Amino acid sequence: MQTRFLPEQLAEPATADAAQAIRSCVHCGFCTATCPTYVLRGDELDSPRGRIYLAKGMLEQQALPSAHVVKHVDRCLSCLACETTCPSGVSYRRVIDKARVYIADNYRRPVAERALRSLLAGVLPYPGRLRAALVLAAIARPFADLFDAVPALRPLGVMVRMGERRSRAGAADPAATSPTRYRVGMAQGCVEPVVDPEIQAATARLLARAGCEVVRVPHEGCCGALSHHMGREAEALAMARRVVDGWSKAGDLDAIIITASGCGTVIRDYGHMLADDPDYAERAARVSARTCDITEWIARIGLPPVAQPRGEIVGYHAACSLQHGQKIKTPPVQLLEEAGFAVRIPAEAHLCCGSAGVYNILQPELADQLAARKVANLGALEPDVIVTGNIGCIVQIGRAQARPVVHIAQLLDWATGGAMPAALAATVAAGSQ
């Protein structure tokens, strides 16, 4: 696609990245087949190709964003299925990220939208505030159906239901239970340890059995993904710098383990996000290079011995941030099969479930449609349990159907000697009554 950016515009790195990605687009349309919003709506402007066209005009002309452009940019999930499909290698994320930052800086949203986005940015990345918010959500839970019935209040209904997943606190990290071979960090994040702390507890046990000493960074905080996807780039970069500072002080590590794949996609991009910051570029690149999804790491070093081969049927949902954002596709399935589970992959496995960070709060109608589609495809597999690698997907799929939804680390922990995941145990107990 031909572009007409001025030299002074291209001097800004993010604009130059977006311009390069735009020029790479050849209008082939392959992306439309795998874009969730285009599949739902059939609107060219709700496809990656259409959004690239809108972003190009807005950025080239340095125009004030119109409500029309903002609407279609907002509808993008940043699932990055288009990047997986694109034969030209268009880095679509550079275009949509720049468009979001430009809109955040130059568009005045309606009061209600501004308030909701400020609330999300001020609560979700901070575990203490999120815990307090979930206490309030529990009080408001009887009114969740009422919120759902009023379009303007639907985001509140989604937020209230976030607390339904919340489980008991996980135990302290165990010492390695086999000879220590590796020293690894484990990112704590913000939402996951509040909503489902069992995930990181199971991961720590799994790592210990694999001979890993687990290191934590105090006060590590949010990776910046939530702010990044809302175009609040100054906030996102400040959070990224804090994470880089923390891991830079942790000493030599063989890897930094991520259990929330949405965080992993952003942390692995720190080297790019902070490339122009002389104080952080080198350290950020090192953090990105060491970052591994838990499935990627366990596949690399080997699954601990299976205590008792499992036979449960597992419906595997590949989180977009894992399969498209990080291009990790094979390890999760291989590990589950090695642990003895019967893994089934749903139809339309490439499509997003509608979680996408805070998308299910900001765009609840489209998110609900995607959740229904995902749940129908997973339900057709008749699984005993649904498994995925991202807390957002767990909450989104879990609230849309009754089957237990757990993190892959929980199943691998169970298979190698840990406890049955609580969500699965509750289902088994209910079935035996």
FIVEX-190807 format. One record per atom (N, C-alpha, C): y, z, x. Coordinates in steps of 0.02 Angstrom, whole numbers, padded with zeros to 5 digits, always signed. Each point is the difference from the previous one (the first is absolute). Layout:
BEGIN
YZX
...
This chain:
BEGIN
-00059+00000+00043
+00059+00000-00043
+00062+00000+00045
+00046-00045-00014
+00061-00005+00039
+00046+00059-00015
+00032+00026+00053
+00046+00056-00009
+00069-00018+00030
+00051+00035-00023
+00068-00012+00024
+00034+00067+00017
-00034+00043+00034
+00030+00062+00022
+00049-00014+00057
+00055+00037+00000
+00050-00007+00053
-00023+00037+00063
+00023-00021+00059
-00020+00034+00062
+00014+00075-00001
+00057+00019-00029
+00016+00071-00002
-00048+00039-00046
-00025-00034-00051
-00050+00033-00043
-00066+00009+00038
-00019-00050+00038
-00063+00002+00037
+00002+00049+00058
+00060+00023+00016
+00005+00050+00054
-00028+00067-00023
-00005+00010-00065
-00029+00062-00027
-00075-00008-00003
-00039+00041+00035
-00073-00011+00007
-00037-00007-00065
+00013+00042-00050
-00037-00004-00063
+00014-00066-00036
+00062-00024+00004
+00016-00065-00031
-00035-00056+00038
-00001+00004+00066
-00035-00051+00040
-00074-00002-00017
-00031+00059-00008
-00071+00002-00019
-00011-00032-00068
+00044+00017-00048
-00007-00029-00067
+00010-00075+00002
+00049-00023+00038
+00013-00072+00005
-00060-00037+00029
-00031+00029+00052
-00058-00031+00029
-00058-00005-00050
-00009+00053-00038
-00053-00001-00051
+00014-00051-00054
+00063-00005-00021
+00019-00049-00051
-00013-00071+00025
+00018-00013+00062
-00011-00067+00028
-00074-00017+00004
-00042+00050+00005
-00072-00013+00006
-00032-00020-00066
+00034+00014-00056
-00028-00015-00066
+00003-00076-00013
-00057-00029-00018
-00003-00073-00013
-00010-00015-00074
+00011+00048-00043
-00004-00010-00073
-00070-00020-00025
-00052+00018+00037
-00067-00024-00019
-00025+00032-00065
+00022+00061-00015
-00019+00032-00062
-00065+00038+00002
-00033+00004+00058
-00062+00038+00005
+00012+00073-00021
+00059+00026+00016
+00015+00070-00013
+00000+00017-00075
+00014-00050-00042
+00005+00015-00072
-00067+00022-00029
-00055-00024+00029
-00066+00017-00028
-00019+00072+00012
+00031+00031+00051
-00020+00069+00017
+00056+00050-00010
+00057-00021-00025
+00056+00045-00014
-00011+00034-00067
-00005+00066-00002
-00014+00034-00064
+00051-00014-00054
+00065+00000+00017
+00050-00010-00052
+00000-00072-00026
-00015-00048+00043
-00005-00069-00024
-00061-00009-00044
-00055+00032+00020
-00061-00003-00041
+00013+00028-00070
+00038+00054-00004
+00015+00031-00064
+00051-00040-00041
+00052-00025+00033
+00057-00027-00036
+00005-00076+00002
-00028-00031+00051
+00004-00073+00005
+00071-00026+00011
+00043+00042+00026
+00070-00018+00013
+00008-00014+00074
+00024-00059+00017
+00008-00019+00070
+00043+00050+00038
+00050+00028-00033
+00044+00047+00034
-00033+00068+00011
-00057+00011-00032
-00040+00060+00013
-00059-00016+00046
+00008-00051+00041
-00049-00016+00052
+00034+00008+00068
-00039+00006+00054
+00032+00005+00067
+00045-00060+00015
-00023-00060-00018
+00040-00060+00013
+00066+00004-00038
-00002+00023-00062
+00062+00006-00038
+00046+00053+00027
-00028+00055+00021
+00042+00054+00028
+00029-00020+00067
-00036-00038+00039
+00028-00025+00063
+00061-00044-00015
-00006-00042-00051
+00056-00043-00019
+00061+00042-00022
-00012+00051-00040
+00055+00043-00023
+00031+00038+00059
-00042+00027+00044
+00026+00037+00057
+00039-00045+00047
-00024-00060+00010
+00035-00048+00044
+00071-00012-00025
+00008-00014-00064
+00067-00013-00026
+00045+00060+00005
-00027+00059-00015
+00040+00061+00001
+00021+00016+00072
-00046-00004+00047
+00015+00020+00069
+00043-00052+00036
-00014-00064-00010
+00040-00051+00032
+00073+00003-00021
+00010+00008-00064
+00068-00001-00028
+00034+00068+00005
-00039+00051+00020
+00025+00069+00002
+00034+00017-00067
-00035-00021-00053
+00026+00008-00068
-00016+00070-00026
+00041+00023-00047
-00017+00061-00035
-00063-00012-00040
-00051+00041+00006
-00062-00011-00038
+00012+00000-00075
-00029-00047-00034
+00005-00001-00073
-00057+00041-00030
+00009+00020-00062
-00053+00037-00035
-00063-00042-00005
+00009-00066-00006
-00057-00046-00004
-00042+00002+00064
+00033-00004+00057
-00035+00001+00064
-00033+00069+00011
+00037+00052-00014
-00025+00068+00010
-00063+00011-00041
+00000-00024-00062
-00058+00009-00044
-00064-00028+00031
+00005-00061+00028
-00060-00031+00027
-00020+00030+00068
+00048+00021+00039
-00017+00034+00063
-00032+00067-00015
+00026+00036-00049
-00027+00065-00019
-00072-00006-00023
-00018-00055-00031
-00067-00008-00026
-00053-00012+00054
+00021-00012+00061
-00048-00010+00054
-00032+00067+00019
-00067+00000+00007
-00036+00060+00017
-00004+00012+00075
+00019-00049+00040
-00012+00002+00072
-00074+00011+00016
-00043-00029-00041
-00072+00006+00012
-00022-00042+00059
+00038-00053+00016
-00011-00044+00057
-00063-00042-00007
-00025-00008-00062
-00055-00047-00010
+00021-00071+00019
+00064-00014-00008
+00025-00067+00018
-00007-00013+00075
+00009+00052+00041
-00008-00010+00072
-00072-00015+00018
-00047+00031-00036
-00071-00015+00013
-00016-00072-00018
+00030-00024-00053
-00016-00066-00026
+00037-00056+00036
+00060+00013+00024
+00045-00053+00025
-00030-00037+00060
-00009-00066-00005
-00027-00038+00056
+00052-00012+00055
+00064+00013-00015
+00053-00011+00049
+00019+00063+00037
-00031+00056-00017
+00014+00063+00035
+00069+00028-00014
+00027-00011-00061
+00066+00026-00017
-00003+00076-00001
+00045+00032+00037
+00005+00073-00001
+00045+00020-00058
-00029-00001-00059
+00039+00012-00061
+00032+00069+00000
-00032+00048+00033
+00028+00068-00001
+00070+00001+00031
+00013-00043+00049
+00067-00001+00031
+00053-00024-00049
-00019-00045-00044
+00048-00026-00050
+00013+00053-00053
-00053+00027-00029
+00009+00047-00056
+00032+00065+00024
-00017+00022+00061
+00031+00061+00027
+00075-00009+00009
+00019-00057+00029
+00071-00013+00011
+00036-00007-00067
-00031-00032-00049
+00031-00008-00065
+00012+00068-00033
-00048+00045+00007
+00007+00066-00030
+00056+00040+00033
+00005-00004+00065
+00053+00036+00034
+00068-00029-00020
+00004-00066-00004
+00063-00032-00019
+00020+00021-00071
-00048+00002-00045
+00014+00021-00070
+00022+00073-00001
-00035+00043+00037
+00018+00071+00001
+00072+00010+00025
+00021-00043+00046
+00066+00008+00030
+00056-00034-00041
-00019-00048-00043
+00051-00041-00032
-00003-00005-00076
-00048+00034-00030
-00007-00006-00073
+00006+00070-00031
+00040+00006-00052
+00008+00063-00034
-00045+00000-00062
-00054+00038+00004
-00047+00003-00055
+00028+00041-00058
-00028-00009-00060
+00019+00043-00056
-00012+00073+00017
+00036+00043-00034
-00002+00071+00017
-00071+00029-00002
-00038-00018-00052
-00068+00028-00007
-00045-00021+00058
+00006-00063+00020
-00040-00025+00057
+00020+00036+00064
+00065+00008+00011
+00022+00034+00060
-00026+00072+00002
+00003+00033-00058
-00023+00069-00003
-00075+00006+00014
-00039-00046-00028
-00073+00002+00009
-00017-00013+00074
+00031-00049+00030
-00015-00016+00070
+00022+00057+00046
+00056+00031-00015
+00022+00057+00040
-00047+00059-00007
-00026+00010-00061
-00048+00053-00012
-00064-00011+00040
-00025-00061-00002
-00062-00016+00037
+00010+00009+00075
+00057-00025+00025
+00013+00005+00072
+00013+00072+00021
+00023+00041-00046
+00017+00069+00017
-00057+00049-00011
-00054-00022-00032
-00056+00045-00015
-00065-00020+00034
-00023-00062-00011
-00067-00020+00022
-00011+00006+00075
+00048-00016+00044
-00014+00006+00072
-00001+00071+00026
+00013+00049-00042
+00007+00069+00024
-00053+00044-00035
-00054+00019+00034
-00055+00036-00032
+00021+00062-00039
+00047+00040+00027
+00021+00060-00035
+00033-00017-00067
+00044-00049+00001
+00033-00020-00062
-00051-00030-00049
-00047-00039+00026
-00050-00031-00043
-00044+00052-00033
-00019+00052+00037
-00040+00054-00030
+00038+00033-00058
+00064+00013+00011
+00041+00030-00053
+00005-00048-00059
+00008-00064+00013
+00005-00049-00054
-00064-00004-00041
-00057+00007+00033
-00064-00003-00036
-00011+00062-00043
+00029+00056+00020
-00002+00059-00043
+00039-00014-00064
+00058-00030+00007
+00040-00018-00059
-00036-00053-00041
-00034-00047+00034
-00037-00052-00035
-00056+00029-00043
-00032+00054+00025
-00053+00032-00039
+00028+00028-00065
+00060+00026+00003
+00032+00027-00061
+00015-00056-00049
+00020-00058+00027
+00019-00057-00043
-00059-00042-00022
-00060+00014+00026
-00058-00043-00014
-00015-00010-00074
+00009+00051-00043
-00013-00012-00072
+00044-00055-00030
+00055-00016+00034
+00046-00051-00026
-00010-00068+00033
-00054-00008+00040
-00010-00062+00037
-00006-00060-00047
-00037+00008-00055
-00009-00056-00047
+00067-00019-00032
+00042+00049-00012
+00066-00014-00027
+00041-00041+00049
-00003+00019+00064
+00036-00038+00051
-00025-00072+00002
-00065-00010-00005
-00029-00067+00003
+00023-00043-00058
+00013+00032-00057
+00019-00038-00060
+00072-00025+00002
+00041+00029+00043
+00070-00020+00004
+00011-00038+00065
+00013-00066-00002
+00005-00040+00062
+00043+00031+00054
+00057+00027-00019
+00046+00028+00050
-00029+00062+00034
-00049+00033-00033
-00028+00062+00027
-00069-00011+00032
-00025-00061+00000
-00067-00012+00026
-00007+00021+00073
+00050-00010+00043
-00006+00025+00068
-00014+00075+00004
+00029+00038-00047
-00012+00072+00000
-00073+00015-00018
-00028-00040-00045
-00070+00009-00018
-00046-00010+00059
+00015-00051+00041
-00040-00013+00060
+00005+00059+00048
+00061+00025+00010
+00011+00055+00046
-00035+00064-00023
+00002+00012-00066
-00032+00060-00027
-00075-00003+00014
-00030-00060-00006
-00072-00006+00008
-00023+00001+00072
+00046-00005+00046
-00019+00004+00071
-00035+00066+00015
+00022+00054-00032
-00028+00065+00014
-00070+00010-00027
-00024-00045-00044
-00066+00007-00029
-00054-00007+00054
+00016-00035+00054
-00049-00011+00053
-00003+00060+00046
+00051+00041+00000
+00007+00051+00052
-00062+00045+00005
-00024+00010+00060
-00061+00039+00012
+00016+00061+00042
-00051+00040+00012
+00011+00061+00039
+00016-00017+00072
+00030+00046+00035
+00018-00011+00070
-00062-00007+00043
+00005-00042+00052
-00055-00010+00046
-00003+00056+00051
-00057+00006+00033
-00010+00051+00051
+00034-00020+00065
+00005+00048+00045
+00029-00015+00066
-00044-00050+00037
+00030-00037+00046
-00038-00049+00039
-00054+00034+00041
-00063-00024-00004
-00054+00030+00039
+00002-00024+00072
-00032+00038+00044
-00009-00023+00069
-00054-00054+00000
+00000-00041+00053
-00050-00052+00005
-00070+00032-00001
-00044-00028-00042
-00067+00028-00006
-00051-00038+00041
+00022-00050+00037
-00042-00034+00050
+00043-00004+00063
-00030-00016+00057
+00040-00002+00062
+00065-00040-00008
+00055+00030+00020
+00065-00032-00009
+00006-00062+00043
+00011-00056-00033
+00007-00063+00035
+00071-00028-00004
+00036+00020-00052
+00065-00030-00012
+00050+00053-00021
+00063-00014+00014
+00055+00043-00024
+00044-00045-00044
+00001+00017-00064
+00035-00044-00048
+00052+00040-00040
+00054-00033-00018
+00048+00030-00046
-00019-00019-00070
+00019+00040-00048
-00011-00018-00070
+00066+00008-00037
+00026-00056-00024
+00064+00001-00036
-00007+00037-00066
+00050+00041-00016
-00004+00041-00061
+00034-00034-00059
+00055-00035+00013
+00034-00034-00054
+00035+00048-00047
+00013-00023-00062
+00038+00040-00047
-00035+00009-00067
-00017-00054-00034
-00029+00005-00067
-00073+00021+00002
-00039-00030+00043
-00073+00012+00001
-00018+00073+00009
+00029+00036+00049
-00021+00070+00008
+00019+00046-00058
+00047-00022-00041
+00020+00040-00059
-00045-00018-00059
-00009-00064-00013
-00037-00022-00059
-00076+00009+00009
-00026-00013+00060
-00072+00007+00011
-00014+00021+00072
+00010+00064+00016
-00011+00024+00069
-00073-00004+00022
-00047-00008-00047
-00070-00006+00019
-00013-00062+00043
+00042-00051-00006
-00010-00061+00039
+00005+00014+00074
+00052+00035+00021
+00009+00013+00071
-00050+00053+00024
-00019+00047-00043
-00051+00048+00019
-00066-00035+00014
-00019-00047-00043
-00062-00038+00010
+00005-00043+00063
+00058-00029+00011
+00010-00042+00060
-00007+00041+00063
+00028+00060+00001
-00005+00043+00059
-00072+00019+00014
-00039+00014-00052
-00071+00016+00010
-00038-00061+00027
+00015-00057-00027
-00033-00062+00023
+00016-00013+00073
+00063+00008+00019
+00020-00011+00070
-00033+00051+00046
-00005+00062-00023
-00031+00052+00042
-00073-00018+00014
-00036-00024-00051
-00070-00020+00010
-00006-00059+00047
+00053-00041+00003
+00000-00058+00044
+00023+00017+00070
+00012+00064+00014
+00019+00021+00067
+00074-00008+00015
+00042+00009-00051
+00072-00009+00009
+00036+00067-00006
+00042+00015+00049
+00047+00055-00006
+00060-00025-00039
+00017+00035-00055
+00053-00023-00044
+00065+00037+00017
+00054-00039+00009
+00066+00027+00016
+00048-00015-00058
+00039+00049-00018
+00052-00009-00052
+00069+00007+00031
+00049-00033-00031
+00070+00007+00022
+00036+00042-00052
+00026+00058+00019
+00036+00042-00049
+00061-00036-00028
+00011+00008-00064
+00060-00026-00034
+00007-00076+00010
-00057-00034+00002
+00001-00073+00010
+00036-00036-00057
-00016+00017-00062
+00036-00028-00057
-00021-00070-00018
+00039-00029-00045
-00013-00067-00027
+00008-00053+00054
-00041-00052-00003
+00004-00055+00048
+00059-00046-00014
+00030+00005-00059
+00056-00043-00018
-00019-00057-00047
-00064-00006-00017
-00022-00057-00040
+00034-00002-00069
+00005+00058-00032
+00028+00001-00068
+00073-00023+00000
+00039+00025+00047
+00070-00021+00005
+00006-00073+00022
-00043-00020+00046
+00000-00069+00025
-00009-00049-00057
-00046+00013-00045
-00014-00047-00054
+00052+00002-00055
+00045+00047+00002
+00057+00000-00046
+00063-00027+00033
-00006-00024+00062
+00057-00029+00034
+00047+00051+00031
-00020+00063+00001
+00041+00054+00028
-00017+00005+00074
+00023-00049+00038
-00025-00009+00068
+00025+00055+00048
+00060+00024-00009
+00024+00053+00045
-00044+00061-00006
-00019+00019-00062
-00045+00056-00011
-00068-00014+00032
-00026-00060-00012
-00066-00018+00026
-00002+00004+00076
+00051-00026+00032
+00001+00000+00073
+00008+00070+00028
+00038+00042-00035
+00007+00070+00023
-00067+00035-00004
-00038-00012-00052
-00067+00029-00006
-00047-00028+00053
+00005-00065+00013
-00042-00030+00051
+00015+00030+00068
+00063+00011+00016
+00018+00030+00064
-00029+00071+00006
+00002+00038-00055
-00027+00067+00002
-00075-00001+00014
-00035-00046-00032
-00073-00006+00011
-00014-00020+00072
+00038-00048+00026
-00009-00022+00069
+00013+00058+00048
+00054+00038-00012
+00014+00059+00042
-00059+00048+00000
-00027+00013-00058
-00055+00047-00005
-00062-00022+00039
-00020-00062-00010
-00061-00023+00033
+00011-00012+00074
+00062-00012+00020
+00014-00009+00071
-00008+00065+00039
+00006+00057-00036
-00007+00065+00032
-00072+00027-00004
-00045-00037-00031
-00067+00025-00012
-00048-00010+00059
+00025-00031+00054
-00043-00012+00058
-00043-00061-00009
-00049-00008+00044
-00043-00059-00001
-00046+00002-00061
-00001-00053-00037
-00042-00006-00059
-00038-00066+00003
-00063+00003-00022
-00038-00062-00004
+00019-00041-00061
+00024+00034-00052
+00020-00034-00061
+00041+00048-00043
+00039-00029-00045
+00033+00038-00053
-00032-00022-00065
-00035+00045-00034
-00040-00017-00057
+00041+00004-00064
-00006-00051-00041
+00036-00004-00064
-00051+00000-00057
+00012+00041-00050
-00043+00002-00059
+00032-00033-00060
+00064-00012+00001
+00035-00036-00054
+00020-00068+00027
-00035-00052-00022
+00010-00066+00030
+00071-00027-00011
+00034+00023-00054
+00069-00021-00009
+00044+00024+00057
-00013+00061+00024
+00036+00025+00059
-00019-00039+00062
-00064-00015+00006
-00024-00035+00060
+00034-00067+00010
+00011-00037-00054
+00033-00065+00005
+00070+00007+00029
+00036+00050-00021
+00069+00010+00024
+00000+00028+00071
-00041+00050+00015
-00001+00029+00067
-00020-00053+00051
-00045-00044-00017
-00020-00053+00046
+00055-00051+00011
+00052+00005-00041
+00057-00046+00007
+00060+00034+00034
-00009+00063+00021
+00055+00035+00033
+00025-00039+00062
-00046-00029+00037
+00020-00037+00059
+00050-00055-00016
-00007-00029-00059
+00047-00052-00022
+00063+00032-00030
-00010+00050-00042
+00057+00031-00035
+00050+00030+00049
-00025+00027+00055
+00044+00034+00049
+00007-00038+00065
-00016-00064-00003
+00001-00041+00061
+00069-00005+00031
+00052+00007-00040
+00068-00008+00026
+00035+00066+00014
-00039+00054-00005
+00027+00066+00016
-00022+00018+00071
+00045-00001+00048
-00021+00011+00070
-00030+00068+00013
+00016+00049-00042
-00027+00067+00010
-00070+00008-00029
-00021-00048-00042
-00064+00008-00035
-00047-00059+00007
+00023-00058+00020
-00040-00060-00002
-00068+00008+00035
+00001+00025+00061
-00062+00006+00038
-00047+00051-00031
+00027+00058-00018
-00043+00052-00029
-00026-00021-00068
+00041-00034-00040
-00022-00023-00066
-00057-00050+00007
+00005-00044+00049
-00053-00049+00012
-00065+00035+00018
+00004+00054+00039
-00060+00037+00019
-00032+00033-00061
+00042+00030-00043
-00026+00031-00060
-00034-00052-00045
+00031-00057-00008
-00029-00053-00040
-00068-00022+00028
-00003-00008+00066
-00061-00024+00031
-00057+00050-00006
+00015+00064-00004
-00053+00052-00004
-00022+00014-00072
+00037-00025-00048
-00014+00016-00070
-00062-00036-00025
-00045+00037-00031
-00062-00027-00027
-00014+00028-00069
-00022-00042-00045
-00027+00026-00063
-00064+00037+00015
-00016+00051-00040
-00060+00040+00012
-00063-00043+00001
-00004-00051-00042
-00060-00042+00000
-00004-00043+00063
+00057-00023+00023
+00003-00040+00061
-00023+00041+00060
+00021+00063+00003
-00017+00044+00056
-00074+00019-00001
-00025+00021-00058
-00070+00020-00004
-00046-00060+00014
+00019-00058-00023
-00040-00060+00015
-00001-00013+00075
+00055+00016+00034
+00005-00012+00072
-00043+00049+00039
+00000+00064-00018
-00035+00051+00040
-00070+00016-00027
-00014-00022-00062
-00066+00012-00028
+00000+00055-00052
-00033-00014-00056
-00006+00050-00054
-00047+00056+00023
+00018+00063-00011
-00047+00054+00017
-00066-00009-00038
-00053+00032+00024
-00065-00008-00034
+00004+00018-00074
-00032-00041-00040
-00001+00011-00072
-00049+00056-00015
+00025+00052-00034
-00042+00059-00015
-00053-00017-00052
+00020-00037-00050
-00046-00019-00053
+00024-00067-00028
-00039-00052+00009
+00022-00066-00025
+00018+00003-00074
+00057-00026-00018
+00023+00000-00068
-00026-00062-00036
+00000+00001-00065
-00020-00058-00038
+00048-00018-00056
+00056+00037-00003
+00048-00012-00054
+00030-00070+00004
+00015-00027-00059
+00034-00065-00004
+00075+00011+00006
+00029-00032+00049
+00071+00008+00016
+00038-00064-00017
+00051+00007-00042
+00046-00056-00011
+00056+00006+00050
+00005-00048+00046
+00050+00005+00054
+00063-00038-00017
+00055+00036-00004
+00066-00031-00009
+00035-00003+00067
+00011-00060+00025
+00035-00009+00064
+00075+00006-00012
+00030+00053+00024
+00072+00009-00007
+00037-00059+00032
+00052-00023-00032
+00038-00058+00028
+00025+00015+00070
+00025+00061+00010
+00027+00018+00065
-00053-00002+00054
-00064+00006-00019
-00054-00003+00048
-00023-00072+00012
-00016-00035-00055
-00027-00067+00008
+00052-00053+00017
+00060+00007-00026
+00053-00049+00013
+00049+00024+00053
+00023+00062-00007
+00050+00026+00046
-00027+00010+00070
-00062+00025+00007
-00029+00014+00065
-00058-00045+00018
-00020-00043-00047
-00056-00048+00011
-00065+00036+00017
-00012+00059-00030
-00062+00037+00009
-00043-00012-00063
-00052-00038+00007
-00041-00019-00058
-00073+00022+00006
-00029-00010+00058
-00072+00012+00007
-00020+00073+00012
+00035+00037+00043
-00022+00068+00017
-00014+00046-00059
+00043+00003-00053
-00015+00047-00054
-00067-00014-00034
-00014-00063-00012
-00063-00019-00034
-00059+00014+00045
+00006-00018+00064
-00056+00011+00046
-00016+00074+00006
+00051+00043+00004
-00012+00071+00007
-00033+00029-00062
+00022-00020-00058
-00030+00024-00062
-00073-00020-00005
-00015-00062+00020
-00070-00023-00002
-00042+00036+00053
+00030+00013+00058
-00036+00037+00052
-00016+00071-00024
+00044+00028-00042
-00012+00067-00027
-00050-00001-00058
-00022-00059-00020
-00052-00006-00051
+00024-00016-00070
+00067-00008-00009
+00026-00015-00066
-00012-00073-00017
-00009-00014-00064
-00006-00069-00024
+00070-00023-00019
+00029-00042+00041
+00071-00020-00008
+00005-00063-00042
+00043+00003-00049
+00014-00059-00042
+00075-00015+00002
+00016-00064+00006
+00069-00022+00005
+00021-00031-00066
+00056+00019-00029
+00020-00027-00065
+00027-00071+00005
+00001-00034-00056
+00035-00064-00005
+00074+00013+00013
+00035-00051+00023
+00072+00004+00015
+00015+00057+00047
-00044+00009+00050
+00008+00056+00047
+00065-00004+00039
+00030-00060+00003
+00062-00009+00039
+00061+00025-00038
-00006+00012-00066
+00058+00018-00040
+00015+00075+00003
+00064+00015-00001
+00025+00069+00003
-00018+00038-00064
-00008+00066+00008
-00013+00043-00059
+00065+00020-00035
+00056-00014+00031
+00065+00016-00031
+00033+00062+00026
-00032+00035+00048
+00030+00060+00026
+00060-00017+00045
-00015-00029+00058
+00052-00029+00044
+00058+00048+00014
-00018+00059+00026
+00052+00049+00016
+00029+00031-00063
+00062-00017-00016
+00031+00026-00061
+00006-00055-00053
-00034-00055+00009
+00004-00056-00047
-00022+00021-00070
-00053+00041-00004
-00024+00020-00066
+00049+00045-00037
+00048+00027+00036
+00053+00039-00032
+00060-00044-00017
+00017-00045+00045
+00059-00043-00010
-00015-00059-00046
-00062-00024+00000
-00020-00057-00041
-00062+00017-00040
+00003+00050-00044
-00061+00025-00033
-00036-00051-00043
+00037-00045-00032
-00033-00049-00045
-00046-00046+00040
+00026-00030+00053
-00041-00044+00041
-00055+00039+00035
+00016+00060+00023
-00051+00041+00034
-00057+00017-00047
+00015+00014-00063
-00053+00016-00048
-00044-00061-00013
+00030-00059-00003
-00040-00060-00010
-00047-00012+00058
+00025+00011+00061
-00043-00010+00059
-00055+00053+00002
+00017+00062-00019
-00050+00053+00000
-00056-00016-00050
+00019-00024-00059
-00050-00017-00050
-00046-00056+00024
+00029-00048+00034
-00040-00056+00026
-00048+00025+00055
+00026+00043+00044
-00041+00027+00054
-00056+00043-00028
+00016+00043-00047
-00050+00045-00029
-00055-00039-00036
+00019-00054-00035
-00050-00041-00034
-00048-00031+00050
+00027-00025+00055
-00043-00031+00051
-00045+00052+00035
+00027+00059+00013
-00041+00052+00030
-00052+00026-00049
+00019+00008-00064
-00046+00024-00049
-00059-00046-00011
+00011-00065+00009
-00054-00048-00009
-00056+00010+00052
+00015+00034+00054
-00050+00014+00052
-00046+00058-00019
+00020+00039-00050
-00036+00059-00022
-00014+00048+00059
+00052+00018+00036
-00010+00043+00059
-00006+00074-00019
-00033+00037+00045
-00001+00073-00008
+00066+00031+00021
+00033-00033+00048
+00063+00025+00027
+00040-00059+00025
+00066+00005-00004
+00045-00051+00027
+00031+00029+00063
+00003-00041+00052
+00026+00024+00064
+00054-00047+00026
+00049+00028+00032
+00054-00039+00031
+00028+00040+00058
+00051-00027+00033
+00026+00031+00060
+00073+00017-00003
+00028+00009-00060
+00071+00014-00006
+00013+00045-00060
+00039+00052+00010
+00011+00049-00052
+00034-00031-00061
+00046-00047+00010
+00032-00031-00057
-00049-00036-00045
-00047-00036+00030
-00052-00035-00038
-00044+00050-00037
-00017+00055+00033
-00042+00051-00031
+00033+00027-00064
+00064+00015+00004
+00036+00026-00058
+00005-00053-00054
+00019-00061+00020
+00010-00054-00048
-00064-00018-00038
-00054-00009+00036
-00064-00018-00033
-00028+00060-00037
+00008+00059+00028
-00028+00060-00031
+00030+00015-00068
+00065-00012-00007
+00032+00016-00064
-00013-00053-00052
-00029-00057+00020
-00012-00055-00047
-00071-00003-00026
-00045+00044+00025
-00069+00000-00023
-00033+00067+00018
-00061+00010-00023
-00031+00066+00005
-00047+00009+00059
-00020-00053+00033
-00047+00008+00056
+00034+00036+00058
-00038+00036+00041
+00030+00033+00058
+00024-00051+00051
+00058+00012+00028
+00029-00043+00052
+00013+00043+00061
-00028-00017+00056
+00006+00041+00060
+00018-00042+00060
+00020+00033+00053
+00016-00033+00063
-00064-00014+00039
-00002-00054+00036
-00060-00018+00038
-00020+00054+00050
+00049+00035+00029
-00016+00054+00047
-00039+00055-00034
+00013+00012-00064
-00036+00052-00036
-00074-00018-00009
-00013-00064-00013
-00070-00021-00007
-00036+00002+00067
+00034-00023+00053
-00031+00001+00066
-00012+00071+00024
+00046+00045-00015
-00009+00071+00016
-00061+00028-00037
-00006-00015-00064
-00056+00023-00040
-00067-00026+00028
-00001-00064+00018
-00062-00030+00024
-00021+00029+00067
+00048+00024+00039
-00016+00026+00067
-00003+00076+00004
-00005+00032-00058
-00010+00072+00000
+00052+00041-00036
+00053-00031-00026
+00052+00037-00035
-00017+00011-00074
+00048+00029-00035
-00010+00014-00071
+00012-00063-00042
-00031-00001-00058
+00013-00054-00047
+00074+00002-00020
+00034-00057-00001
+00070+00000-00021
+00009+00033-00068
+00053+00039-00006
+00011+00039-00061
+00002-00044-00062
+00033-00057+00003
+00005-00043-00059
-00068-00025-00022
-00043-00016+00048
-00068-00021-00016
-00042+00058-00025
+00008+00057+00031
-00039+00060-00021
+00017+00019-00072
+00064-00006-00018
+00020+00017-00068
-00032-00047-00050
-00006-00063+00018
-00032-00049-00045
-00074+00015-00007
-00033+00015+00056
-00071+00017-00001
-00013+00061-00043
+00044+00051+00009
-00008+00062-00038
+00009-00013-00074
+00049-00041-00019
+00012-00015-00070
-00058-00038-00030
-00031-00044+00040
-00057-00039-00025
-00062+00041-00010
-00006+00056+00036
-00059+00042-00005
+00003+00050-00057
+00059+00005-00031
+00008+00049-00054
-00024-00028-00067
